Amino acid sequence: MAENNRITVSEAIVVEGKYDKIKLSSIFNAVIIVLDGFGIYKDKEKLSLLRYYADTVGLVVLTDSDSAGFRIRGYLKGAVKGNVKHVYIPDVFGKEKRKEKPSAEGKLGVEGMQRNVILKAFENAGICLDAKRKSGGITKLTLFELGLSGTQNSALMRKCLLDSLGLPSLLTTNSMLDVLNTMMTEKELADKVAALSVNF
């Protein structure tokens, strides 16, 4: 497969920071969730989202190979049950290009790993890499046309929809879009919204 082609992962992927997400987004077509490091310890809404993915499509945890990364993994192992797979990158010593000096332990994080190293780590964890990710075809325009954005009642409608699906009510519109595309098609969403609309 060409270097510029993204590879599909059906599970949602969890990473520590935004630069890790940028790196993985260049490799994978997948839902990628940023933990904001130790911020996950106090983020109940994000934990609910992680549990949702673990119970549905599955969750892949990918943290740095330093002690902080392993502390975060340990926390998630206790906080999130279900279909959770752990991908481990090797210890590679060096410094990311954007940083002035190496990390405290001198190891490259996820963002500093080469594409082939990350793919090998996923392969080692038994993650199936598909050519195309299944998508429900739901777009931001779909949300607008269904009244889930851009209208006076859209916030209330989104909350009702999320409640009916057992999803956290404080999901951003972009996160909700990612989740909906793993759950249903555009028509199924339209039917769901139509059923909810009798309350408006």
C-alpha positions in Angstrom: 0.0 0.0 0.0 1.3 3.5 -0.9 2.8 5.6 1.9 0.2 8.3 1.5 -2.8 5.9 1.7 -4.5 5.7 5.1 -5.3 2.2 6.5 -8.6 1.4 8.1 -9.0 0.4 11.7 -12.5 -0.4 12.7 -11.8 0.1 16.4 -11.5 3.6 18.0 -7.9 4.5 18.9 -6.9 6.2 22.2 -3.7 8.3 22.3 -2.2 10.6 24.9 -1.9 13.9 23.0 -2.8 16.0 20.0 0.5 15.4 18.2 0.0 11.6 18.6 -3.4 12.0 16.9 -1.9 14.0 14.1 0.6 11.3 13.5 -1.9 8.5 13.6 -4.4 10.4 11.4 -1.7 10.4 8.6 -1.6 6.6 8.8 -5.1 5.4 9.8 -8.7 6.1 8.9 -10.2 5.7 12.3 -11.9 7.4 15.2 -8.9 8.8 17.3 -9.6 10.1 20.8 -7.1 12.3 22.6 -6.8 11.7 26.4 -4.9 14.9 27.2 -2.5 12.9 29.3 -3.4 12.6 32.9 -6.5 14.8 32.3 -8.4 11.5 31.6 -8.4 10.8 35.3 -11.0 13.5 35.9 -12.8 13.5 32.6 -16.0 11.5 33.2 -17.6 12.3 29.9 -14.6 11.1 27.9 -14.4 7.9 30.1 -18.1 7.3 29.2 -17.2 7.6 25.5 -14.3 5.2 25.8 -16.5 2.7 27.6 -19.1 3.1 24.7 -16.4 2.2 22.1 -15.1 -0.7 24.2 -18.6 -2.1 24.3 -19.3 -1.6 20.6 -16.6 -1.4 18.0 -13.7 -2.0 20.3 -11.0 0.3 21.7 -7.3 0.3 21.0 -5.0 1.9 23.6 -1.7 3.4 22.3 0.4 5.4 24.7 4.1 6.3 24.8 6.5 3.6 26.1 7.6 5.8 29.1 6.5 5.5 32.7 3.8 8.1 32.2 2.3 6.2 29.3 2.2 3.0 31.4 0.5 4.8 34.3 -2.2 6.0 31.9 -2.6 2.4 30.6 -2.9 1.1 34.1 -5.6 3.5 34.9 -7.6 2.7 31.7 -7.3 -1.0 32.4 -9.2 -0.5 35.6 -11.6 2.2 34.3 -12.6 0.7 31.0 -13.7 -2.9 30.5 -14.9 -4.7 27.4 -13.1 -5.1 24.0 -9.9 -3.2 24.8 -6.6 -4.0 23.0 -3.3 -2.6 23.9 -0.7 -1.7 21.3 2.8 -1.2 22.5 5.5 0.8 20.6 9.1 -0.2 21.1 11.6 1.8 23.2 13.3 4.0 20.6 15.7 6.6 22.0 15.8 10.0 20.5 14.0 13.4 20.2 10.9 14.4 18.3 11.7 17.1 15.6 9.3 19.7 17.2 11.0 19.4 20.6 14.2 21.2 21.8 15.4 18.3 23.9 14.5 14.7 24.5 11.8 13.6 27.0 12.8 12.9 30.6 13.4 9.2 29.8 14.9 10.0 26.4 12.4 7.8 24.5 10.5 8.8 21.4 6.7 8.9 21.9 4.0 7.8 19.5 4.4 11.0 17.4 8.1 10.2 16.8 7.6 6.7 15.6 8.0 5.8 11.9 4.9 4.5 10.0 6.3 1.0 9.6 7.0 0.7 13.3 3.5 1.7 14.2 2.0 -0.7 11.7 4.1 -3.5 13.1 3.0 -2.7 16.6 -0.7 -2.9 15.5 0.0 -6.2 13.7 1.7 -7.5 16.8 -1.4 -6.7 18.8 -3.7 -8.6 16.4 -5.4 -5.5 15.0 -7.0 -6.1 11.7 -6.2 -3.4 9.1 -8.8 -3.1 6.4 -8.6 -1.2 3.1 -11.6 0.9 3.7 -13.4 1.9 6.9 -17.1 1.4 7.0 -18.9 4.7 7.3 -22.5 5.4 7.8 -22.2 8.3 5.3 -23.3 10.9 7.8 -21.9 14.3 7.3 -22.2 17.8 8.9 -24.7 18.6 6.2 -26.8 15.6 7.2 -26.9 16.9 10.8 -28.0 20.3 9.5 -30.7 18.9 7.3 -32.0 16.8 10.2 -32.1 19.8 12.5 -29.3 18.5 14.7 -27.2 21.7 14.0 -27.9 25.3 13.0 -31.5 25.6 14.4 -33.0 26.9 17.5 -33.8 23.5 18.9 -30.7 21.7 17.6 -28.9 21.5 21.0 -32.0 20.0 22.6 -32.5 17.6 19.7 -28.8 16.5 19.9 -29.2 15.9 23.6 -32.3 13.8 23.1 -30.6 11.8 20.4 -27.5 11.2 22.5 -29.6 10.2 25.5 -31.7 7.8 23.3 -28.4 6.2 22.1 -26.8 5.9 25.6 -24.1 8.4 24.7 -22.6 11.2 26.8 -24.7 14.3 26.4 -21.7 16.7 26.2 -20.2 15.2 23.1 -19.0 17.8 20.6 -20.7 17.8 17.2 -17.5 16.4 15.6 -17.2 13.6 18.1 -20.9 12.8 17.7 -20.4 12.7 14.0 -17.6 10.1 14.4 -19.7 8.0 16.8 -22.8 8.1 14.6 -20.9 6.9 11.6 -19.8 3.8 13.5 -23.3 3.1 14.7 -25.7 3.6 11.8 -26.4 4.8 8.2 -27.7 8.2 7.2 -31.2 6.7 6.7 -31.2 5.0 10.1 -30.2 8.3 11.7 -33.0 10.1 9.8 -35.5 7.5 11.1 -34.2 7.9 14.6 -34.5 11.7 14.5 -38.0 11.4 13.0 -39.1 9.2 15.9 -37.7 11.8 18.4 -39.2 14.7 16.6 -42.7 13.9 17.8 -41.6 15.4 21.1 -40.8 18.8 19.5 
